[in-house]
């Protein structure tokens, strides 16, 4: 994360997240960080591709740093990163808080990297039911797009560049989670 409050200035503050509290304090004490409200993100290479667009950096720097800590603490992180990226993409994540929530619930999502469109979904479905050879023959006889849409809707699936994403409860990606629903019910009553 490279930040600078003056594009003419050649002294950007570079910060690798997650950063320690001391590293955050040091970054804030840099000469170019004296007016944080004017800071712009010069370089961002991170898990949430569109984060530089929606994150209110540097105001949300601590929250963004917390997200980086959550990601770093994920078991089998390297294997989970494509799944996290797919979930963030499928849910059209537009806040750091939402990204944290999704990262903390990652085990409740499924990613099938082999399924990226309707045809892949239909073929996978047929293959699991009737086997490879018959699946390919049947696939040639059907309206793949239409049947694929039906399957996608049934699974509440979203296709991403990383593969197909579903929730383990097969609810739509933007549906409240059970514990969120309970909180909402308590607030209403």
C-alpha positions in Angstrom: 0.0 0.0 0.0 1.7 3.2 -1.2 0.2 6.4 0.0 1.0 10.0 -0.7 -0.8 13.3 0.0 1.0 15.2 -2.7 1.4 13.6 -6.1 4.4 15.9 -6.8 6.1 14.6 -3.7 8.5 11.7 -4.3 8.3 10.5 -0.7 5.4 8.1 -0.5 4.7 6.2 2.7 4.8 2.5 1.9 3.0 0.3 4.3 2.7 -3.5 4.1 -0.4 -4.9 5.7 -1.0 -6.3 8.2 1.2 -3.8 10.0 2.0 -3.6 13.6 0.7 -0.7 15.7 4.2 0.7 15.7 4.4 0.5 11.9 1.0 2.4 11.7 2.2 5.0 14.1 5.5 5.4 12.2 3.7 5.8 8.9 1.5 8.5 10.3 4.5 10.4 11.6 6.1 10.6 8.1 6.3 14.2 6.7 3.9 13.4 3.8 1.4 11.9 6.3 0.8 15.2 8.2 -2.6 15.8 6.5 -4.2 12.4 6.2 -7.3 13.8 4.6 -5.3 14.6 1.5 -3.7 11.2 1.1 -4.3 9.2 -2.0 -3.5 5.5 -2.7 -0.7 5.4 -5.2 -0.2 1.6 -5.3 -2.4 -1.1 -4.1 -1.8 -4.8 -4.5 -4.2 -6.8 -2.4 -6.9 -9.4 -2.2 -9.8 -7.1 -2.7 -9.2 -5.8 -6.2 -11.6 -2.9 -6.0 -10.7 -1.9 -2.4 -8.7 1.2 -3.4 -11.9 2.5 -5.0 -14.3 1.9 -2.0 -12.1 1.9 1.0 -11.9 5.3 2.7 -8.1 5.2 3.1 -6.4 6.3 5.2 -9.4 6.8 7.5 -10.2 3.1 7.5 -6.5 2.1 7.8 -7.0 0.3 11.1 -10.0 -1.6 9.7 -8.2 -2.4 6.5 -5.2 -3.6 8.7 -7.6 -5.8 10.7 -8.8 -7.3 7.4 -5.2 -8.1 6.5 -4.8 -9.7 9.9 -7.9 -11.9 9.4 -6.6 -13.0 6.0 -3.1 -13.7 7.3 -4.5 -15.8 10.1 -6.6 -18.0 7.7 -5.6 -21.7 7.8 -4.1 -22.8 4.5 -4.1 -19.2 3.4 -2.5 -19.8 -0.1 -5.2 -22.4 -0.9 -8.0 -20.2 0.5 -7.1 -17.0 -1.3 -8.8 -17.9 -4.7 -11.9 -18.8 -2.7 -11.8 -15.6 -0.8 -11.4 -13.6 -4.0 -14.3 -15.5 -5.6 -16.5 -14.8 -2.6 -15.7 -11.1 -2.5 -16.3 -10.9 -6.2 -19.6 -12.9 -6.1 -20.9 -10.8 -3.2 -19.9 -7.6 -4.9 -18.1 -6.6 -1.7 -18.0 -2.8 -1.3 -16.8 -2.2 2.2 -13.9 -3.3 4.4 -16.3 -4.4 7.1 -18.1 -6.7 4.7 -14.8 -8.1 3.5 -13.9 -9.0 7.1 -17.3 -10.6 7.7 -17.0 -12.7 4.5 -13.4 -13.7 5.3 -14.4 -14.8 8.8 -17.2 -16.9 7.3 -15.2 -18.4 4.4 -15.7 -22.0 5.6 -19.5 -21.5 4.8 -18.8 -21.0 1.1 -18.0 -23.5 -1.6 -15.8 -22.8 -4.7 -15.7 -25.0 -7.7 -12.9 -23.6 -9.8 -13.8 -26.0 -12.7 -17.3 -24.4 -13.2 -17.2 -21.0 -14.7 -20.3 -20.9 -16.9 -23.6 -22.6 -17.6 -22.1 -25.3 -19.9 -19.6 -26.3 -17.2 -22.4 -26.5 -14.6 -24.6 -28.6 -16.8 -21.8 -31.0 -17.7 -20.8 -31.3 -14.1 -24.3 -32.1 -13.1 -24.7 -34.7 -15.8 -21.4 -36.3 -15.1 -22.3 -36.7 -11.4 -25.6 -38.3 -12.3 -25.0 -40.4 -15.4 -21.3 -40.6 -16.0 -18.9 -38.9 -18.4 -19.8 -40.5 -21.8 -23.5 -40.2 -21.4 -23.1 -36.7 -20.0 -21.3 -35.5 -23.1 -23.9 -37.1 -25.4 -26.9 -35.6 -23.5 -25.2 -32.2 -23.3 -25.2 -32.0 -27.1 -29.0 -32.5 -27.2 -30.1 -29.8 -24.7 -30.4 -26.1 -24.4 -27.4 -25.8 -22.2 -27.9 -22.1 -21.4 -31.5 -22.5 -20.2 -30.8 -25.6 -18.2 -27.6 -24.0 -16.8 -29.7 -21.0 -15.6 -32.1 -23.3 -13.9 -29.3 -25.1 -12.1 -27.6 -21.9 -11.1 -30.8 -20.5 -9.7 -31.4 -23.7 -7.7 -28.0 -23.5 -6.2 -28.1 -19.7 -5.8 -24.7 -19.9 -7.4 -22.6 -17.0 -8.8 -20.0 -17.5 -11.5 -16.8 -15.6 -11.0 -13.5 -15.6 -12.8 -12.3 -18.0 -10.1 -15.1 -20.4 -10.5 -18.7 -21.0 -9.2 -19.4 -19.8 -5.6 -22.3 -21.1 -3.4 -23.1 -20.7 0.2 -23.2 -23.9 2.2 -26.8 -23.2 3.2 -27.6 -22.5 -0.5 -29.1 -19.1 0.3 -28.4 -16.2 -2.1 -25.0 -14.6 -1.6 -26.6 -11.4 -0.1 -29.0 -13.1 2.2 -28.6 -12.5 5.9 -26.9 -15.3 7.9 -28.8 -17.2 10.5 -27.1 -15.3 13.4 -27.7 -12.0 11.6 -31.4 -12.8 11.2 -31.6 -13.5 14.9 -30.0 -10.2 15.8 -32.4 -8.4 13.4 -35.4 -10.2 15.0 -34.2 -9.2 18.5 -33.9 -5.6 17.3 -37.5 -5.6 15.8 -39.2 -7.1 18.9 
